[in-house]
Amino acid sequence: MKLSNIAIPTALAILANAEKAPVFKPFDKSQLSKSSFFEQFDSDDWSQLWKISKAKKDDEFSYTGEWAVEEHKIFPGLKGDKGLVLKTKAAHHAIHVPLETPFDNTDNTLVAQYEVKLQEGLSCGGAYVKLLSAEGGPSDDVEFNNESPYQVMFGPDKCGTTNKVHLILRRKNPNTGVYEEKHLAVPPLARTVKTSTLYTLIIEPTQEFEIRINGEVVKAGNLLDEGVFEPSFDPPKEIPDESDEKPADWDDRAKIPDPEQTEKPEDWDETAPYMIPDPEAVKPESWDESAEEFIPDPEAEKPEDWDEEEDGEWIAPTIPNPECEAHGCGKWIAPKIKNPAYKGKWTQPLIDNPDYKGEWAPKNIANPDWYHDATPSDLEPIGAIGFELWSMDADILFDDIYLGHSVEEAELIGNDTWAKKFELEQDAVLAYSDDTKANDESGAEEEVVKATGGDDAFAQLQSFIDDAQEYLDLFMSDPVNTLSSRPAEAALYGGLSFIVASIVLFVVSSILNVFTPAPTQAKKEKNPVAEAEAEVEVEQVETKEETTSTSVQE
């Protein structure tokens, strides 16, 4: 929730809580090895180290998003604690910091860790970090952009139905020299709460890896295990032989028509109806066939401007017979049931094909392009750390960015930075919740659930509405990119829009039919055929009205 939307007493409580918060103290970097990188944004010269990109990509988009280093705006923890903040909504952002010495994890452990605080939530956008390649990466001549080569992409991404923590490694094919992205096949879910979340990636030289969120392992495995990454780090050893052809006598029909039953049996009745009147149904004793189901409306009056010479004889519209409210009226018709004798149209039955050989597939041959990537953990040298993001939400805060070889160092940083502020942020959340409940009894509890990442039915419905509104805003600002990047949601929201529009049109049409004057004779002389047709049309209108009313009630 934005601060501007918080009730005044609640906002004052949060500000008062911030004033009481402990003062931020920078982490002692002397505890880290010389090869480690750590950024807390506690220095005013951050803009000299971090390079904001203003690159342009043809006529498609430009990196116009603004960056700033500022204190937390929502649920503050430590007073004076600052972070790198993505400022602009619905814009492309890019920023990176070059490393003094390229980071090399050959035969070593790689640990990447950083904090994310979604101060306005994350309806659609990324908050992941890229470990940029030293070779071919951004330089004084080439600004950081989406095509800058990277070695690792790691962190949360949420948009519509997508919600995951990316883990992508770029590896070069030694045969072709082309880089391929290896995606974690089943990534964990991202945390979309508005308090600080700590993301940690560990890749060991044994090819084991871990993803931790707030210090807890949420995903672990081995880079080389089959199915863990898509595509796998090793290409398949065998591939289908493209020159292989299916033999002419290969029969891949599992079922064939029964050659012994080529004609329809003589007792097969195709004319038997699917439904028949229930022979066991009995007319209720209260049913009155002598009473009409519809009667002329006794309160209807002929319009003053009705001219019988021009308009014909005026006929009052019909209404449901009030005497039939407690029982049925009119001719009784037995309800229908499925006809036990129904067989439908006859078709030749199928039997198992005695000559069936199975589905044909070309034989496999050795893959001439096969290679073995024994140590995908040995990434190429990393020359910079960057954020290249697009988001519909502003004020995403990044802090305490670490890159090193030591799990112990990452844990030390997490305990000294994230753990302390997270505990204070939780106190701020509780203070906000208690104050909101005390000052607003008109549904503020649901707002608290949304602000703190709740997961009840109300929050889920509100989240769906927010996602739909966000998609519409995004479509209006960039329709081509929206449709191409999120086709599933285009189909979902388009289908829902069509259904809603159809319902609205149906209801409006029904209302108009109800208020349309009843059909009358066109001639002054009575015409029995025209009168019968008019009565049928009126009954159809009344029936449609009843159907509409029933649907609305249901």
C-alpha atoms as one frame of an Amber mdcrd trajectory, in Angstrom:
protein
   0.000   0.000   0.000   1.233   3.465  -0.805   1.793   5.759   2.156  -0.644
   8.273   0.691  -3.414   5.678   1.009  -2.827   4.996   4.701  -5.188   6.550
   7.237  -3.625   9.621   8.869  -3.364   8.078  12.378  -1.679   5.018  10.863
   0.777   7.122   8.867   1.651   9.086  11.983   2.156   5.847  13.899   4.557
   4.560  11.252   6.498   7.812  11.214   6.646   7.805  15.007   7.869   4.222
  14.930  10.549   5.254  12.412  11.752   7.995  14.741  12.164   5.438  17.532
  14.006   2.967  15.266  17.666   2.157  15.964  20.165   4.100  13.885  21.723
   2.313  10.915  25.376   1.336  11.300  27.397   0.259   8.242  28.607  -3.313
   8.107  32.312  -3.739   8.900  33.724  -4.668   5.486  37.084  -5.575   7.032
  35.477  -8.917   7.919  35.272  -9.795   4.211  37.998 -11.157   1.957  39.588
  -8.880  -0.642  37.951 -10.762  -3.510  34.449 -10.108  -2.132  32.197  -7.321
  -3.318  29.721  -5.707  -0.937  27.504  -2.640  -1.431  25.334  -1.005   1.255
  24.799   2.361  -0.428  26.060   4.083   2.707  28.352   6.440   0.768  27.411
   9.616  -1.089  29.657   8.680  -4.006  27.411   5.809  -5.104  26.601   7.656
  -8.345  30.295   7.666  -9.218  30.483   3.873  -8.863  27.124   2.856 -10.296
  26.575   3.665 -13.967  22.992   4.518 -14.997  22.283   3.456 -18.570  20.413
   5.645 -21.055  20.809   3.196 -23.908  18.333   2.955 -26.765  17.293  -0.142
 -28.656  16.340   0.792 -32.195  12.847   2.272 -32.060  11.519  -0.272 -29.550
  12.372   1.290 -26.190  14.850   3.411 -24.255  16.158   3.128 -20.717  14.401
   6.173 -19.293  13.788   4.833 -15.776  15.280   6.841 -12.923  17.362   5.500
 -10.043  17.963   6.976  -6.605  19.521   6.056  -3.274  17.144   6.819  -0.426
  15.714   5.580   2.843  12.843   3.139   3.136   9.391   4.680   2.652   7.219
   1.847   3.933   7.667  -0.229   7.082  11.059   1.309   7.938  13.540  -0.694
   9.982  16.820   1.045  10.747  16.832   4.825  10.794  19.129   6.185   8.107
  19.316   2.867   6.220  19.365   3.517   2.463  19.102   1.411  -0.636  19.162
   1.635  -4.422  15.614   2.406  -5.582  14.006   1.838  -8.968  11.902   4.996
  -9.217   9.891   5.074 -12.438   6.711   3.128 -13.031   6.227   1.357 -16.388
   9.712   2.148 -17.673  12.909   0.333 -18.610  15.727   0.678 -16.062  19.378
  -0.311 -16.291  22.248   0.308 -13.880  25.503  -1.526 -13.149  28.647  -1.301
 -11.081  31.957  -2.460 -12.604  34.105  -4.696 -10.396  37.652  -3.520  -9.704
  38.913  -7.014 -10.515  36.965  -9.551 -12.609  35.364 -12.154 -10.367  36.478
 -15.704 -11.189  34.887 -18.711  -9.505  36.773 -21.431 -11.376  37.116 -24.385
  -8.977  35.546 -22.189  -6.317  32.207 -21.404  -4.691  30.036 -18.599  -6.012
  27.722 -16.807  -3.576  25.450 -13.979  -4.726  23.154 -12.328  -2.201  21.023
  -9.198  -2.049  17.872  -7.736  -0.510  14.694  -6.693  -2.296  11.967  -4.537
  -0.780   8.805  -4.155  -2.869   7.547  -0.964  -1.292   4.575  -0.711  -3.661
   4.237  -4.446  -4.243   5.051  -6.251  -7.473   2.104  -6.521  -9.840   4.201
  -6.930 -12.981   7.956  -6.672 -13.285  11.320  -8.075 -12.336  13.647  -7.514
  -9.391  16.478  -9.852 -10.412  20.196  -9.180 -10.624  22.601  -9.966 -13.472
  26.242 -10.963 -13.029  27.661  -9.484 -16.234  30.410 -11.059 -18.301  33.803
  -9.378 -18.131  34.262  -9.960 -21.853  31.841  -8.013 -24.027  30.086  -6.396
 -21.084  29.239  -2.692 -20.662  32.118  -0.252 -21.040  32.818   3.431 -21.578
  31.768   2.983 -25.214  28.871   0.534 -24.788  26.079   1.191 -22.291  24.425
  -1.588 -20.317  21.328  -2.963 -22.078  19.281  -6.120 -22.494  21.821  -7.593
 -24.919  24.809  -7.181 -22.591  26.225 -10.668 -22.010  25.845 -12.110 -18.523
  26.851 -15.253 -16.711  24.089 -15.485 -14.093  20.597 -14.023 -13.812  19.049
 -14.530 -10.396  16.072 -13.167  -8.490  12.309 -12.625  -8.374  10.038 -11.960
 -11.347   6.236 -11.650 -11.267   3.748 -10.733 -13.963   0.237 -12.087 -14.330
   0.382 -15.856 -13.905   4.202 -15.829 -13.722   5.695 -15.787 -10.222   9.165
 -17.272  -9.789  12.757 -16.807  -8.714  14.884 -16.933 -11.856  18.105 -18.877
 -12.014  19.617 -18.719 -15.491  23.213 -19.622 -16.402  24.677 -18.726 -19.803
  27.030 -21.344 -21.244  28.954 -21.434 -24.512  28.538 -24.384 -26.838  32.159
 -25.462 -27.537  31.183 -26.813 -30.951  29.303 -23.786 -32.269  30.566 -21.008
 -30.011  26.956 -19.935 -29.427  25.804 -19.106 -25.896  22.737 -20.861 -24.534
  20.578 -19.914 -21.563  20.080 -22.751 -19.089  16.928 -22.112 -17.039  16.071
 -23.723 -13.720  13.170 -25.955 -14.763  11.088 -25.692 -11.575  11.942 -22.398
  -9.874  10.641 -21.470  -6.410   7.977 -18.818  -5.921   9.047 -15.229  -5.341
   8.046 -13.396  -2.162   5.849 -10.415  -2.986   5.495  -8.923   0.492   6.395
  -5.292   1.177   9.058  -6.045   3.772  12.714  -6.775   2.969  13.401 -10.196
   1.447  16.875 -11.726   1.324  17.764 -13.793  -1.778  20.870 -15.986  -1.748
  22.379 -18.106  -4.533  25.132 -20.643  -3.815  26.899 -22.638  -6.551  29.558
 -25.085  -5.376  32.446 -26.503  -7.449  30.840 -29.915  -6.806  27.996 -28.677
  -9.097  25.606 -28.541  -6.141  23.513 -25.382  -5.862  21.124 -23.777  -3.384
  18.593 -20.972  -3.470  17.772 -19.460  -0.106  15.050 -16.978   0.761  15.413
 -15.232   4.105  18.077 -17.767   5.046  15.926 -20.830   4.379  16.763 -23.246
   1.548  13.830 -23.268  -0.908  15.566 -25.074  -3.787  18.618 -27.305  -3.983
  20.059 -29.772  -6.455  22.874 -30.600  -8.827  23.465 -28.665 -12.030  24.128
 -31.870 -13.950  21.048 -33.827 -12.844  18.694 -34.604 -15.703  15.692 -32.309
 -15.887  16.918 -29.778 -13.320  17.813 -27.233 -15.997  16.219 -26.736 -19.398
  17.910 -27.311 -21.689  20.400 -29.565 -19.910  24.031 -28.518 -19.786  24.871
 -31.550 -21.930  23.071 -31.997 -25.267  21.514 -35.444 -25.864  23.965 -38.179
 -26.790  21.576 -39.498 -29.430  19.288 -37.700 -31.850  16.665 -38.938 -34.388
  18.075 -39.881 -37.794  16.514 -37.327 -40.139  17.274 -39.551 -43.149  15.297
 -42.479 -41.750  11.907 -43.019 -43.442   8.867 -45.008 -42.401   8.577 -48.304
 -44.352   5.718 -48.464 -46.826   4.208 -51.533 -45.098   4.325 -50.001 -41.614
   0.816 -50.111 -40.127   0.432 -47.654 -37.245  -3.353 -47.957 -36.920  -4.144
 -49.217 -33.423  -7.834 -49.817 -34.304  -9.493 -50.802 -37.607 -13.144 -51.265
 -38.694 -14.418 -54.787 -37.969 -14.416 -56.544 -41.385 -17.088 -58.978 -40.138
 -19.562 -56.176 -39.375 -19.827 -54.098 -42.513 -23.602 -53.640 -42.492 -26.038
 -52.190 -40.005 -28.002 -54.857 -38.062 -31.618 -55.173 -39.144 -32.915 -54.386
 -35.637 -30.898 -51.177 -35.379 -33.365 -48.282 -35.201 -31.649 -44.973 -36.053
 -34.933 -43.054 -35.807 -35.528 -43.707 -32.107 -35.486 -40.327 -30.304 -32.864
 -39.559 -27.669 -35.502 -38.302 -25.188 -39.027 -39.596 -24.602 -41.882 -38.654
 -22.226 -41.448 -40.389 -18.875 -43.962 -43.259 -18.968 -44.041 -43.358 -15.159
 -44.736 -39.638 -14.723 -48.166 -38.766 -13.285 -49.914 -35.398 -13.474 -50.056
 -33.786 -10.016 -53.509 -33.749  -8.463 -53.327 -29.980  -8.022 -52.675 -29.349
 -11.697 -55.509 -27.345 -13.277 -55.689 -27.855 -17.036 -58.853 -25.759 -17.264
 -57.019 -22.615 -16.117 -54.918 -20.609 -18.559 -51.263 -20.226 -17.723 -51.310
 -16.607 -18.970 -54.167 -14.123 -18.804 -54.679 -10.575 -20.136 -53.294  -8.006
 -17.743 -56.354  -6.570 -15.945 -54.475  -3.374 -15.125 -53.355  -2.688 -18.678
 -55.010   0.252 -20.406 -55.212   1.111 -24.049 -52.919   4.064 -24.856 -54.733
   7.334 -25.400 -53.250   7.791 -28.865 -54.271   4.317 -30.030 -56.155   4.545
 -33.332 -57.959   1.287 -34.063 -58.526   2.249 -37.678 -54.771   2.559 -38.205
 -53.373   0.389 -35.431 -55.958  -2.338 -35.389 -57.824  -3.690 -32.404 -55.923
  -3.141 -29.170 -55.108  -6.325 -27.240 -53.991  -6.199 -23.622 -50.639  -7.837
 -22.906 -50.714 -11.086 -20.980 -49.314 -11.815 -17.530 -48.788 -15.067 -15.575
 -52.078 -16.241 -14.112 -51.915 -15.427 -10.356 -54.124 -18.460  -9.651 -51.288
 -20.670 -10.942 -48.677 -19.566  -8.427 -49.336 -22.531  -6.118 -49.911 -25.156
  -8.816 -49.473 -25.768 -12.506 -51.942 -24.593 -15.147 -52.573 -25.285 -18.773
 -52.043 -28.512 -20.602 -49.903 -30.921 -18.576 -46.950 -32.469 -20.426 -44.978
 -35.338 -18.952 -41.259 -34.610 -18.359 -38.824 -36.309 -20.684 -36.221 -38.950
 -19.890 -33.423 -40.581 -21.882 -34.800 -43.193 -24.241 -33.484 -46.638 -23.204
 -34.024 -47.828 -26.783 -31.964 -45.008 -28.289 -29.002 -46.227 -30.373 -28.225
 -43.281 -32.608 -26.603 -43.462 -36.020 -24.917 -46.800 -36.680 -21.198 -46.877
 -37.414 -18.995 -49.828 -38.155 -17.444 -51.024 -34.859 -13.656 -50.995 -34.377
 -11.398 -53.854 -33.335  -7.731 -54.132 -32.438  -5.549 -54.107 -35.546  -3.737
 -57.465 -35.746  -1.042 -55.863 -37.958  -0.432 -52.875 -35.637   3.285 -52.190
 -35.209   3.064 -49.165 -32.946   3.816 -45.504 -33.565   6.691 -45.216 -35.983
   9.654 -43.054 -35.045  12.990 -42.609 -36.790  15.875 -44.514 -35.279  18.370
 -42.702 -33.094  21.965 -42.093 -34.069  24.914 -40.677 -32.188  24.724 -36.893
 -31.879  27.696 -35.499 -33.819  27.425 -32.231 -31.814  27.422 -33.891 -28.402
  29.765 -32.592 -25.741  30.077 -32.933 -21.988  30.022 -29.822 -19.798  31.534
 -31.385 -16.695  31.831 -28.176 -14.657  29.078 -25.677 -15.466  29.851 -24.079
 -12.104  33.074 -22.742 -13.660  31.551 -19.596 -15.113  33.423 -17.151 -17.256
  34.902 -14.134 -15.421  32.315 -11.675 -14.123  33.117  -8.015 -14.695  30.085
  -6.180 -13.278  26.865  -6.479 -11.306  23.737  -4.912 -12.785  19.984  -4.537
 -12.696  18.273  -4.420 -16.109  14.570  -4.306 -15.333  11.109  -3.315 -16.463
   8.361  -2.899 -13.878   4.838  -1.564 -13.552   5.631  -0.735  -9.921   7.967
   1.955  -8.634  10.053   2.240  -5.452  11.609  -1.245  -5.593  14.547  -1.054
  -3.175  17.768  -3.097  -3.442  20.338  -3.291  -0.672  23.246  -5.230   0.866
  24.501  -6.671  -2.426  27.196  -9.312  -1.953  29.273 -11.350  -4.405  31.967
 -13.629  -3.069  33.218 -17.151  -2.510  32.115 -17.623   1.104  28.789 -18.881
   2.420  29.951 -17.866   5.891  30.464 -14.260   4.767  26.974 -14.155   3.226
  25.452 -15.517   6.448  27.429 -13.017   8.513  26.123 -10.156   6.356  22.568
 -11.458   6.464  22.546 -11.741  10.238  24.089  -8.294  10.724  21.927  -6.453
   8.158  18.772  -8.144   6.913  17.869 -10.025  10.117  17.976  -6.858  12.235
  15.926  -4.701   9.886  13.482  -7.521   9.126  12.606  -7.874  12.803  12.020
  -4.123  13.059   9.964  -4.149   9.861   7.731  -6.838  11.316   7.176  -4.620
  14.359   6.213  -1.798  11.974   3.775  -4.119  10.190   2.147  -5.057  13.497
   1.986  -1.423  14.573   0.355  -0.543  11.262  -2.107  -3.415  11.580  -3.111
  -2.593  15.166  -3.473   1.129  14.463  -5.489   0.520  11.294  -7.914  -1.798
  13.071  -8.356   0.737  15.867  -9.030   3.665  13.528 -10.906   2.076  10.652
 -13.679  -0.481  11.056 -14.816  -0.274   7.430 -12.680  -3.010   5.951  -9.145
  -1.835   6.693  -8.226  -5.347   7.807  -8.329  -6.424   4.178  -5.953  -3.571
   3.299  -3.565  -4.782   5.995  -3.656  -8.262   4.503  -2.706  -6.857   1.098
   0.011  -4.607   2.533   1.664  -7.474   4.371   1.349 -10.087   1.634  -1.726
 -11.873   3.007  -3.258 -14.785   1.153  -6.967 -14.913   2.040  -9.813 -15.018
  -0.468 -10.370 -11.264  -0.390  -6.707 -10.583  -1.058  -6.684 -13.098  -3.927
  -9.731 -11.465  -5.533  -8.258  -8.004  -5.070  -4.953  -9.242  -6.486  -6.744
 -10.571  -9.594  -8.510  -7.219 -10.076  -5.233  -5.360  -9.589  -3.479  -7.640
 -12.101  -6.257  -7.051 -14.647  -6.058  -3.282 -14.160  -2.276  -3.399 -14.422
  -2.514  -5.425 -17.657  -4.947  -2.888 -19.123  -2.648   0.001 -18.186   0.295
  -1.827 -19.699  -1.640  -2.646 -22.887  -2.664   0.984 -23.343   0.941   2.163
 -23.001   2.653  -0.591 -25.025   0.162  -2.917 -26.807   2.646  -4.717 -29.082
   5.078  -5.664 -26.313   2.212  -6.581 -23.979   0.525  -8.955 -26.423   3.788
 -10.616 -27.465   5.130 -11.087 -23.931   1.842 -12.025 -22.225  -0.394 -13.849
 -24.761  -2.045 -16.113 -22.174  -3.363 -13.165 -20.206  -4.561 -11.501 -23.406
  -6.702 -14.570 -24.078  -7.895 -14.743 -20.448  -8.920 -11.106 -20.097 -10.264
 -10.998 -23.661 -12.446 -14.023 -22.980 -13.725 -12.585 -19.711 -14.487  -9.285
 -21.428 -16.479 -11.113 -24.125 -18.465 -13.055 -21.502 -19.246  -9.922 -19.489
 -20.255  -8.012 -22.633 -22.520 -10.886 -23.708 -24.237 -10.968 -20.304 -24.766
  -7.200 -20.359 -26.215  -7.322 -23.884 -28.495 -10.197 -22.923 -29.813  -8.366
 -19.841 -30.336  -5.104 -21.757 -32.066  -6.953 -24.589 -34.343  -8.730 -22.117
 -35.280  -5.464 -20.408 -36.088  -3.840 -23.746 -38.239  -6.810 -24.700 -40.181
  -6.539 -21.441 -41.049  -2.884 -22.071 -41.858  -3.345 -25.769 -45.647  -2.986
 -26.470 -47.444  -6.232 -27.106 -47.993  -7.163 -30.754 -51.361  -6.148 -32.166
 -53.340  -6.760 -35.303 -52.432  -4.607 -38.276 -55.995  -4.589 -39.604 -59.199
  -3.396 -38.049 -60.944  -6.649 -38.840 -60.238  -9.555 -36.555 -57.835 -12.105
 -37.964 -57.719 -15.392 -36.015 -54.283 -16.336 -37.429 -52.766 -12.957 -36.490
 -54.284 -13.169 -32.999 -52.739 -16.620 -32.457 -49.344 -15.436 -33.648 -49.547
 -12.404 -31.353 -50.332 -14.581 -28.349 -47.346 -16.834 -29.108 -45.006 -13.834
 -29.346 -46.292 -12.413 -26.073 -45.778 -15.761 -24.357 -42.219 -15.899 -25.681
 -41.534 -12.438 -24.246 -42.989 -13.449 -20.881 -40.990 -16.700 -20.905 -37.787
 -14.787 -21.700 -38.568 -12.415 -18.832 -38.984 -15.311 -16.428 -35.721 -16.906
 -17.634 -33.830 -13.649 -17.170 -35.232 -13.144 -13.665 -34.323 -16.700 -12.690
 -30.760 -16.280 -14.028 -30.257 -13.051 -12.095 -31.523 -14.618  -8.872 -29.251
 -17.622  -9.336
